[in-house]
Each structure stands twice: as C-alpha cells, then as structure tokens.
C-alpha cells in the first residue's frame, strides 16, 4: 500500500509539473518555479520531467486532462456567476413558458432546440420528473441552433404560445417525424385547433423575433455549447441529454442547498 501511495503521489506531482510545462510553453518560468531554485536546479527539474515524459507518455495525457478539468471548472463557475447576476432574465422571463409549480423553489431552466434529437429524447424524462417533483419550476427556453429548420420550428412554438398552446404544439412538433416544412407546421396547428394562418403570421412577429433573440443572447452569455442544457437553480449546469436520475440527483443537491 505504501508503494502504491508513493507511486500515485509521484504521478500526480509529475502530471502537475507537466501542466506547468504546457502552460509555460515547454519551460518552467521564474514565476512558476520556486525563487529559491537556482537556474541549474530549474534546468535539472525540467530535464527530470522530460525524461519522465519519455518513459511514461501517459503522464502528459494526465496533465492535459487536468488542464481540461480546470478549464471546465472555470467555465462553469463563470457561467453560473452570469446566471446569478441575471436571475430575472434566466428564470423569471415573461416570454418563456413555465411548467410544474409556478411558485416552486426548485427552479430549473432548460435550453432546447426543437430539432435536436437529444432534446427530443429527454421529453419523456422531463415530463416524468415534473410529475414526481411537486416543487419543481421548469422554465423552457427554446433556441434555434441547428439551422433554418430549427429557426422555423422555434418560431412556430413561440407563435403557438401566443394562442395558449405552447406545450401541446411543442410536443406534437418534436414527436412528429415528417420532414420540416411550412405545410407540416400548418397541419399540426390545425390538428391542435389553432388558427394556423395567424400562427404563420405570428412566427415572424416582432414579439417572437425578440423573444428568440433574447434566448440566444442568454445562451451565448453562458457559453452554451449544445442542447439540451439544464441550469439547476444557480448551483450547477448540466449539458447534454441528462437522464432522469441525473436530473433528480441534481434537484436533491439543490434542495439541500436551499434548506
């Protein structure tokens, strides 16, 4: 056990030092190294590291992984700080649909693209979560990030919201497998009892355009990389098609943090 601990510590130290080499362009700078080291000692340290990397190249991959993890942590921290400074725009916007408990203390904001296969995949899980979490307040922010067809579908969903049918239209559109087109949108609108002609006009209205532009702006502000992305209160951000168990665990953490 003692040898394993020593080996693990040595690898961690070498990986950390390799990270410094990467950050400093291949050489330990005077700032990165202890000022008590002489130039000869610093050169010796660099040589030891180079020999170690030649002997065990995996140390370099450990260093890269460490740098990536640190960068991800800094990015997440920055994004959450943006959310905290602009809570009214992320969780309290008047242009977004809120599902679940409108006064719930467990607030989750979901950015989604209606053409995104992963967003479609989590629809059922999110519905089930809403049914099992009475204190959940889910804010839906539609953003078109996958091209013209996403723009058309996002506009249609927002326009359906102006007739009080955001959720039924959203689900019908996102579960429909036919090719995207204006005719498809018209057909779905008529099937749901909407004024299809009005919906198509509203799709290009200033209100819809402004709301979608604002959502895209907010997504960019947190450097959102893809959909779906879930903002759990102001505590964490979960990118990708999170499972129901992942989201439930995040809600449990949020519940503990708010009590």
C-alpha positions as CSV (number, residue, x, y, z in Angstrom):
1,X,0.0,0.0,0.0
2,X,2.8,2.4,0.9
3,X,4.4,1.9,-2.5
4,X,1.1,2.5,-4.3
5,X,0.5,5.7,-2.4
6,X,4.1,6.9,-3.2
7,X,3.7,6.0,-6.9
8,X,0.3,7.7,-7.1
9,X,1.7,10.8,-5.4
10,X,4.7,10.9,-7.8
11,X,2.4,10.6,-10.8
12,X,0.2,13.4,-9.6
13,X,3.3,15.6,-8.9
14,X,4.7,14.8,-12.4
15,X,1.3,15.5,-14.0
16,X,1.1,18.8,-12.2
17,X,4.6,19.7,-13.2
18,X,3.8,18.7,-16.8
19,X,0.8,21.0,-16.7
20,X,3.2,23.8,-15.8
21,X,5.4,22.9,-18.7
22,X,2.3,23.1,-21.0
23,X,1.2,26.4,-19.6
24,X,4.7,27.8,-19.8
25,X,5.3,26.7,-23.4
26,X,7.7,23.9,-22.5
27,X,9.8,25.6,-19.9
28,X,9.3,26.4,-16.2
29,X,9.2,30.1,-15.8
30,X,10.8,32.0,-13.0
31,X,7.3,32.8,-11.6
32,X,6.2,29.1,-11.9
33,X,9.3,27.7,-10.1
34,X,10.3,28.5,-6.6
35,X,12.5,31.5,-6.5
36,X,14.9,29.6,-4.2
37,X,15.8,27.3,-7.1
38,X,19.0,28.2,-9.0
39,X,19.0,28.2,-12.8
40,X,20.9,25.0,-12.7
41,X,18.3,23.4,-10.4
42,X,15.4,24.6,-12.5
43,X,17.1,23.1,-15.6
44,X,17.5,19.8,-13.7
45,X,13.8,19.8,-12.8
46,X,12.9,20.3,-16.5
47,X,15.2,17.5,-17.5
48,X,13.7,15.2,-15.0
49,X,10.2,16.0,-16.3
50,X,11.3,15.4,-19.9
51,X,12.8,12.1,-19.0
52,X,9.7,11.1,-17.2
53,X,7.5,12.0,-20.1
54,X,9.7,10.0,-22.5
55,X,9.5,7.0,-20.1
56,X,5.7,7.3,-19.4
57,X,3.9,9.4,-22.0
58,X,0.6,8.9,-20.2
59,X,1.8,11.5,-17.7
60,X,1.2,14.0,-20.5
61,X,-2.3,12.8,-21.0
62,X,-2.9,13.1,-17.3
63,X,-1.6,16.7,-17.4
64,X,-3.9,17.6,-20.4
65,X,-6.9,16.0,-18.6
66,X,-6.0,18.1,-15.5
67,X,-5.8,21.3,-17.5
68,X,-9.1,20.5,-19.3
69,X,-10.8,19.8,-16.0
70,X,-9.6,23.1,-14.6
71,X,-10.7,24.9,-17.7
72,X,-14.2,23.3,-17.5
73,X,-14.5,24.2,-13.8
74,X,-13.5,27.9,-14.5
75,X,-16.0,28.0,-17.4
76,X,-18.8,26.5,-15.3
77,X,-18.1,29.0,-12.4
78,X,-18.1,31.9,-14.8
79,X,-21.4,30.7,-16.4
80,X,-23.1,30.3,-13.0
81,X,-21.9,33.8,-12.0
82,X,-23.6,35.1,-15.1
83,X,-26.8,33.3,-14.1
84,X,-26.7,34.7,-10.6
85,X,-26.3,38.3,-11.9
86,X,-29.2,37.9,-14.3
87,X,-31.6,35.6,-12.5
88,X,-34.6,37.6,-13.6
89,X,-33.7,37.0,-17.3
90,X,-33.0,33.3,-16.9
91,X,-35.6,32.1,-14.5
92,X,-38.2,34.9,-14.4
93,X,-38.6,36.0,-18.0
94,X,-42.2,36.8,-19.1
95,X,-41.7,35.4,-22.6
96,X,-40.9,31.8,-21.6
97,X,-43.2,29.0,-20.6
98,X,-43.0,27.7,-17.1
99,X,-44.1,24.1,-16.3
100,X,-44.7,22.5,-13.0
101,X,-45.1,24.6,-9.8
102,X,-45.1,28.2,-10.9
103,X,-44.0,29.1,-7.3
104,X,-41.7,26.2,-6.9
105,X,-38.4,26.6,-5.1
106,X,-36.6,24.1,-7.3
107,X,-36.0,26.2,-10.4
108,X,-34.6,24.6,-13.5
109,X,-34.0,26.4,-16.8
110,X,-33.8,24.2,-19.9
111,X,-32.4,25.5,-23.2
112,X,-33.5,23.3,-26.0
113,X,-33.7,23.2,-29.8
114,X,-36.8,21.6,-31.3
115,X,-34.8,19.8,-34.0
116,X,-32.3,18.4,-31.5
117,X,-32.6,14.6,-31.2
118,X,-31.3,14.7,-27.6
119,X,-33.8,17.3,-26.6
120,X,-36.5,15.0,-28.0
121,X,-35.0,12.1,-26.1
122,X,-35.4,13.8,-22.7
123,X,-39.0,14.9,-23.3
124,X,-40.4,11.9,-21.5
125,X,-37.9,12.0,-18.6
126,X,-38.7,15.7,-18.0
127,X,-42.4,15.0,-18.0
128,X,-42.0,12.2,-15.5
129,X,-39.8,14.4,-13.4
130,X,-42.4,17.1,-13.3
131,X,-44.9,14.6,-12.1
132,X,-42.7,13.4,-9.3
133,X,-41.3,16.7,-8.1
134,X,-44.1,18.9,-6.8
135,X,-41.7,21.8,-6.0
136,X,-40.1,21.8,-9.5
137,X,-40.4,25.0,-11.5
138,X,-39.2,24.3,-15.1
139,X,-38.5,27.2,-17.4
140,X,-38.3,26.3,-21.1
141,X,-36.1,28.4,-23.3
142,X,-36.2,27.4,-27.0
143,X,-33.2,28.4,-29.0
144,X,-32.7,27.6,-32.7
145,X,-29.0,26.4,-33.1
146,X,-29.3,23.8,-35.8
147,X,-30.0,25.9,-38.8
148,X,-33.0,27.2,-40.8
149,X,-35.4,24.3,-39.9
150,X,-34.7,24.9,-36.2
151,X,-35.5,28.6,-36.7
152,X,-38.8,27.8,-38.4
153,X,-39.8,25.2,-35.6
154,X,-38.8,27.6,-32.8
155,X,-40.8,30.4,-34.3
156,X,-43.8,28.1,-34.6
157,X,-43.6,27.0,-31.0
158,X,-43.3,30.6,-29.8
159,X,-46.2,31.6,-32.0
160,X,-48.3,28.7,-30.7
161,X,-47.6,30.1,-27.2
162,X,-49.4,33.4,-28.3
163,X,-52.5,31.3,-28.7
164,X,-52.0,29.5,-25.4
165,X,-50.9,26.2,-26.9
166,X,-47.1,26.3,-26.4
167,X,-46.7,22.9,-24.8
168,X,-49.2,20.9,-26.9
169,X,-47.7,22.3,-30.1
170,X,-44.1,21.8,-28.9
171,X,-44.7,18.1,-28.1
172,X,-46.6,17.5,-31.3
173,X,-43.9,19.2,-33.4
174,X,-41.0,17.5,-31.6
175,X,-42.6,14.0,-31.8
176,X,-43.6,14.4,-35.5
177,X,-41.2,12.5,-37.7
178,X,-42.1,14.1,-41.1
179,X,-39.8,16.4,-42.9
180,X,-39.7,20.0,-41.7
181,X,-41.8,22.4,-43.8
182,X,-44.3,25.2,-43.5
183,X,-47.0,22.7,-44.5
184,X,-46.1,20.4,-41.6
185,X,-46.4,23.3,-39.2
186,X,-49.8,24.3,-40.7
187,X,-51.1,20.7,-40.4
188,X,-50.0,20.3,-36.8
189,X,-51.5,23.7,-35.9
190,X,-54.9,22.7,-37.4
191,X,-54.9,19.3,-35.7
192,X,-54.5,21.1,-32.4
193,X,-57.3,23.6,-33.1
194,X,-55.1,26.6,-33.5
195,X,-55.6,29.4,-36.0
196,X,-53.0,28.1,-38.5
197,X,-53.0,31.3,-40.6
198,X,-52.5,33.5,-37.6
199,X,-49.7,31.2,-36.3
200,X,-47.8,31.6,-39.5
201,X,-48.1,35.3,-39.4
202,X,-47.1,35.4,-35.7
203,X,-44.0,33.4,-36.5
204,X,-42.4,36.5,-38.0
205,X,-43.8,38.9,-35.5
206,X,-41.6,41.3,-33.5
207,X,-42.6,39.6,-30.2
208,X,-41.5,36.2,-31.4
209,X,-38.3,37.5,-33.0
210,X,-37.4,39.5,-29.9
211,X,-38.0,36.5,-27.5
212,X,-35.9,34.1,-29.6
213,X,-33.1,36.6,-30.0
214,X,-33.1,37.2,-26.2
215,X,-32.9,33.4,-25.6
216,X,-29.9,33.1,-28.0
217,X,-28.2,36.0,-26.3
218,X,-28.6,34.4,-22.8
219,X,-27.3,31.1,-24.2
220,X,-24.2,32.9,-25.6
221,X,-23.7,34.7,-22.2
222,X,-23.1,31.3,-20.5
223,X,-21.1,30.0,-23.5
224,X,-23.7,27.3,-24.1
225,X,-22.2,24.6,-26.3
226,X,-25.2,22.5,-27.2
227,X,-28.7,21.4,-26.4
228,X,-30.3,20.4,-24.2
229,X,-28.6,22.3,-21.3
230,X,-30.1,22.4,-17.9
231,X,-29.4,25.2,-15.3
232,X,-30.1,23.8,-11.9
233,X,-31.0,26.9,-9.7
234,X,-27.8,28.9,-9.7
235,X,-25.8,25.9,-8.5
236,X,-24.8,23.8,-11.5
237,X,-25.2,23.5,-15.2
238,X,-25.8,20.1,-16.9
239,X,-25.1,20.0,-20.6
240,X,-26.4,17.2,-22.8
241,X,-29.2,14.6,-22.6
242,X,-29.1,14.1,-18.8
243,X,-31.1,11.1,-17.6
244,X,-34.0,11.4,-15.2
245,X,-31.8,10.0,-12.4
246,X,-29.1,12.6,-13.1
247,X,-31.7,15.4,-13.0
248,X,-33.3,14.1,-9.9
249,X,-29.9,13.9,-8.2
250,X,-29.2,17.5,-9.2
251,X,-32.6,18.5,-7.7
252,X,-31.7,16.7,-4.5
253,X,-28.5,18.7,-4.3
254,X,-30.4,21.9,-5.0
255,X,-33.0,21.1,-2.3
256,X,-30.3,20.5,0.3
257,X,-28.5,23.7,-0.7
258,X,-31.7,25.8,-0.4
259,X,-32.8,24.4,3.0
